[in-house]
Structure formats: C-alpha cells, structure tokens
Amino acid sequence: MSRRRKETLHELGLTPIWHRRADSALEKSAPSTLASDQSVSKVNAAKAVINDREAQISRMDWAQLKATVAGCIACRLCESRTQTVFGVGGEQANWLFIGEGPGAREDKTGEPFVGQAGKLLDNMLRSIQLRRGEGVYITNIVKCRPPNNRAPEPDEAEQCRPYLERQIVLIKPKLIVALGKVAAQNLLHSNENIGNLRGMLHSYADIPLIVTYHPAYLLRSLSDKAKAWEDLCFAKATMQSLLAQ
C-alpha cells in the first residue's frame, strides 16, 4: 500500500487493525468456555453434595434420623424455629397421617398437631376407632415451623423430603392419609386442588394414599366436615381391605 493511500485512509479513520483470526477467536471463546466449564463444575458439585446427603439419610436408623433432624440447618426455616417437630406415634404403624408443617404450639412442644387442630385430629381418629400413638404415626411435610404459619416454600419442602421418605421407609405404613393441600400436592407431585384429589385412591411409593382436609382448615370451614367424614370412612374401608389381603 502506497504512503499516500495510507495517509488518506488514516485521515478518514479507516486505518485497518490487523488481528490473527485464530487468536481473536480464541480470545472471544476462551472466557465464555471457561465460565461455562466452571458453571457445569459447580452444578455437578452441588448435585454430588445433594446425592451424598440423601444417600446418608437413606441409611439412617430412627435414632440417627431424629438426631439429624434436630440439628438440621439445611434451609432458612432453622433460623426462626424453637425446635424441630419430628413426628409422633408407633414406629411401625399401619396408619400414617401427614400434614403441612408445625404451627406455633407445635414449635413450642415439639409434637405435631397440638392445640385446637390437634384436638380435632384426635376426634377424627376416634371417629374411625383410632387413637394417637396406637397404630398411628403423625408427621408433617416440613419439620420446622414456617414463619407466621405460612405454607412451606418448595425449596423448604425439598430439603425435608429425604427425612420424610426415610420415615416412610422405616414405618412401612399400609395407608397414608394426606392432611390438606400442601401435603397432598407435595406427596403426589400435583398442582390439583384438594377438591379434585380427594375421593379417590392414590399411591405414594406403592403405598395407597388418601387425601382429606387439614384439621386447621376444618376449624374455619365447618361445612366441609361432612366431606372429611366421607374421606375417613373411605380410608377405614380401604384399610380393612388392605388388612384382609
């Protein structure tokens, strides 16, 4: 290129900037490739931690499981709890009742379903000739009280899921009764409302499951108590059929 032409191009701001194409491509791709690799590594590391935690929980006996739940800090619910609420009842019960999460009274006592909702649940059990602690186990989707008794967030329920799964394996219940929408939706991985889930036999890990209303809800909606009674009769008939097999 002549000197005059170079000067003209420079004056017009058209002076070329030369790069080796291979180096330029590497400069552009290397940072994004590195970031992508780091992201994949972090995801894999997180999955490994989760899988290791779940594997450990899946091998625990009752004492180990209770101790682990009592000291759990896996989600934000640990920050505001007084104590965890593990569950209560026969550790090889035929009946397993699962609610949403502890309330204020449960957070203080460490036992699920106390207070007015607990009294109503006890009455519900008696209506089908059951008693708390006698062939019945009661627990919740989450083991810590959500602030202001709000519903558990999905990530909070997910952190407690391995604990509940291990409880179910250890108990070996013949029938699960899901108390309320939160319990039903988490156990069945469904977004259906409770009206569409009750009145039929579902399955959780090959265990028959029946959905009914949460006792706390029934205290506010007395008109649905008749429907809950229908669900309990359905559950009792289902259990009789299971025991006869």
N, C-alpha and C positions, 0 to 999 in steps of 0.2 A: 504494500500500500504506500502511495507517494506521501511525502511530508505534507504537501498542500491539502491532500484529501483528509489526512489525519487531523489537521488543524480545523478544517471545515466541520468534520464530524464532532470534534470536541466542542466547537462553538455552538453547535446545535444540540449538544447534550446527548449525542448518540454514540459516544465512545463505548465500544464493546467491553464487557467484563468477562474474561475468559475463565471457565471452570472446567476441570476434568469431569466429564459426565459421571463416571463411576464413583469418584469421590463425593460429588454432590448428592448422588442417590443414597450413598451410604450415610452421609451426614443427616439427610432427611429421615431415613428409615431407622437408623440405629436408636435414636431416643425413644421413638414410639414402640419399636420392637422390645427394647429393654423394659419400658414401662409395662407393656403387655405381659412379658415374662414374669415381672415382679408381681403383677396383679394375679396371674394364674398361680404363682407360688403361694401367695397369701391365702387365696381361696382354698388351695389344696391343704395348706397347713391348718386352716380353720376347720375344714372337713375332717381332718385327721384327729384334731382335738375333740370334736363332737362325737366322732365314731368311737374314740377311746373312752370318753365319758360314758356313753351309752353302753359300751361293752362291759365296763366296770360295774355299772348299776345292774346290768342284766345277770350278774353272777352273785349279787349280794343276798345274804340271808336277812331275816327280819331285823335282827339287832343292828347289822351293818346299814341296812336301808334306813331305819329310824334315825340312827346317828348321823347319817349323811344328810337327810332331810333337815334335821335340827340345825345343822351348821351351814345350810345351803346359802350361797350368795350369788347364784347364777343369774338372777335378774333383779330389776330395780325394786321389786316388792320386799326384798330383805331389808331395805333402808327404813321402812316405816313400821315393820311388824313388831309386836311384843314377843311373840313366839310362833313357831310353825304349828300347823294343825295337821297331824299325820293321818289320823283315822282312828276308828274305834270299832271293836266287835270281835267276833270269832275269826281267827286267822285261817280257818278252813271252812268258812261259811258257805251255805248254798246260795244265799241272797247277798247281792252286792248293790248298795244304793250309792249313786254318785251324784253329788251336787256341783255347784258352781265354784264356790270359794268361801273361806271363813268370813264371818262378819265381826263386829266389834266385840260381842260377847265371846265368840269362839277364839278370837285373838287373845283374850284375857285368860280363858280357861284352858285352852289347848285341846278342846274337844269339839268335833263338828256337830252342828245342828243343836245348839242350846238356845235358850230364850224362847220366845213365842213360836218361832218357826220350828224349833226343835220339839216343843210340846205338840205341835200339830203333826209333825212327822211321827212321833211316838203314837199318837192317836190313829194315824193312818196305818201304822204297823199293826196295832192291836185289832183294827177292823178286819184284818185278814189273819188273825191269830199268830202274829209275830211280836217279838219283843227285842228291843235294842240289846245287842250283845249275845243273844241266843240264836245262833244260826244266821245272824245278820251282821254284815260289815258295812260301815258307813264312812265315806271319804268324799273328797272334792277333786275337781279338775286341777286347781292350784292349792298349794299348801300354806300360802301366806295371804293375809287379808289385803285385797286391793284397797287403796285409799278411798275413803268416803263410800265404801261398799260398791264401787263401780264394777262393771264386768271386767274380767281379766282380758288384757290385750293378747292378740295371737302369739306374740313372741314370749309372753309370760307363760301362757299355757304350754307352749312348745318346750320351755325349759323344765316344766314339771312333768311333761309327758312320760319320760323314761321311768320316773318314780311310780306313776300310776300303772304303767304297763307291768312293772315288776311286782307291784302289789297284786295285780290281777293274776299274774302267773303263780304267785305264792298262795293266794287264796283258793284258786281253782273254783270259782263260783259256777253254779249251774245256770243262774239267771242274773242279768244286770238290769237294774232299773235306773234310767237316766232321769234325774230330777231337774226339769227346767230346760230352757232353750240352749243356754251356754253349754251345759253338759251334753245334751243331745247332739248339738252341732259339732262339738269337738270329737266326740266318740264316733260319730257317723260320717265325719268329714263332709258335712252338708250345710247348705245355706237355707234349707227349707225352714219355714216357721213351725212352731210346735204343733199347731193345729193339723198340719199335713203329715207330721211324723208319728203322732200318737194313733192308737187304734190298730196298729199292725206289729208284726213280729220282725224285728231287725236282727242283725248279727254283728258282734264285735269279736274278732279273733276266734270265730267259730263258736262263740258263746251267745245264746239267744239274748236279745236286748229289747226292752220295752220302754217307751217314753211316756212320761207324765209331767204334770206341772210341779214347779218348785213350791214347797210349803210357804215360803215368804210371799210368793205371788198369790197363792190361795187366800192368804190373810187379807189381801187387798181386793181380791175378786171372788167374793163368796159364791157367785153364780156358777163358777167353774168347778166347785167342789163335787158336784154330781158327775162331771166328766172324769175327775180324778178318781172317784169311786169306781167308775166303769173300768178305768185303767188298772186299778188294784185288783178288781175281780178277774180281769183278763190275765194279769200277772199270776194270780193264785192258780187259776186254771192251767196256765202254761207250766208252772212249777209241778203241779200234780201230774201232768202228762209226762214231764221230764223224769220225775221220780218213778213213774210206772214203767219206764222203758228198761 
